[in-house]
């Protein structure tokens, strides 16, 4: 039986009462996700809606394509052919790249956006649109799978995937000249931006409040260029991860680390593998996950994600396999993954929590990978 949903994720997923009741255990998650979407799209900006529809096509998220197209998304941006306008063409190319192959993004990609006429605020907005759409697509698809339903996928754009022919950088120096990690680690890393963050002395009260509780580093000062979006995102992060309800925290962090391995984000994996190892007291198992080298195709998409679960106990293997399959582009998770999780004893509340923790890192990875690079502090 369907219910009336007040947030876009619930409405687009079309959930019944049972899974809606599971979501309601952590009500701030849906509310904060809705606030983030409203901050990003609230002015019904045709360009942002059009870019979101484009990203949704790459993710195979038919319902999101219809949503953004129906709410005024510029049709020139999500069709099979790139737009004629040079600035819009550059934005489309960037969304193509960081939606499908985010680990292949470089500083030069941001420079091309700036050269095409986009301001630094707009560059951040373009990355946020692509990253937030990755989150929404997985939240909707994952919740449907928890309910036992698959979904028909949207057709991807009929053109070559944007990362084809590139390889991930193995540069030993980050853009700030500091040593850059190229292997996965649980050690503490730092991150530097490719475009200028808001200088500390120029932060407004609204910008400072948007990341309160986080470090005053380049990442949050850069995202603070869109303070309403960042404020909602910061609150959503807390609503998913800084809670006692749902999946054990160590396993939410495990899902974040598995997602980061699929997307190939060394920085995010380091943070959340470290947290999972500390909270679970299972560092060897977390290191086993980090140590897996995924074979990748010419678009830098993993050929298979199941190797990430090798050597884990049945519960952790099921969690890793589901999170990794939900993290792929397009999503490759199925109801069989959910059935395996249920066989390991996961409840509806834990399953919805796992979906949202995974989806959130599809968003976080794309911001980290498209806006800067990690370095050794």
C-alpha positions, 0 to 999 in steps of 0.5 A: 500500500502506497503512502503520500510522501513529503520528501522527494526520495520517498515520493520518487521511490513510491514506498509502502507503509512498511519501509516508510515506517523504517525510514521514520525511525530516522526522520531527519534523514529524509528532511535534511535530504529534502532541504539539500535538494531545495537549496540546490534546485529551489529556484527551479534553475533550468541549467541545474535541473537539466544537468541533473537529468543528464546525470540521472540518465547515466545512473539509469534513474528514469524517475529522476530524469522525468522529475528534472525534465518535468520541472523545467530542466533544459532539454539541451543539456540531457539529450544525446547531443551536447549543446552548442553553447560553449559554456553549457557544453563544458558543463555537460562534459564535466557532469558526464565525467564526474558522474561516470568516471569521477576518479579521472577528474583533474584540475584541468577539468575545472580550469576548462569550466572557468575558461568557459565562463563559469564562476568558482561558485558555479563550478562548485554548483555543477559538481554539487548537482552531479554528486547530489544526483548520484546520492538521490539515484541510489537512495531511490533505487536502494529503498525500492530494492529493500522493498523487494522491487527492481526498477527499469533503467533509463537509457544512457546518453548515446555518446562515448563515455567521457573518461574513455581513454584516460587513466587515473593520475599516479602523480606523487605530488598534489596540486599544492606541491605536497606528497600525494597518496596513491595507495589506499590507507587508514592513515590520516590524510589532508585535502587541497582544492583545485579552485579557491575556497572562501578565505577563512577571514572572509567567511560570513556567519552563514558560511561558517554555520554551514559546516559547524562541527567540521574542520575549517579546512579547504574542503568545507570552505570551498563547499561553503560557497553554496552555504544553504546546500552545505548546511543541509548536507552537513546536517544530513551527514550527522542524521545518517552517521552520528546516530545510534538507531539503525545499522551499527555505526561500524557497518555504516562506515564499512559501507562508506569505505566499500563505496569509496573503493568502487568510486576510487576515492582514496581520501574518503576510504581512508577516513571511513576505513579508519572509523570502521576499524576503530569502532568494530575493532576489526582492523585486519578485516577493514585492511583486507577490503582496502587491499583489494585492487579492482580491475577496471574497464576503459571508463574506469568502472570496476569490472566486478565488485564482488572481490571486495567481500572476499575473506569477510565473514558472511554478514560483512560480506553481504554488507560490502557486496550490497554497498559496492553494487549500489555504488556502481554506475549504473547501479548493479544491486538487486533484490538478491543482495537484499535477500542475502542481507535479510538472511544475515538478520538485517532488519528493515531499519538497518537496511534503509540505513545501509542504503542511505549511508552508501548513497551519501558516499556516492555524493561525497566521493564525487565532490572530493574527486572533482574539486581537489586531491588528497595529500599527506599532512 
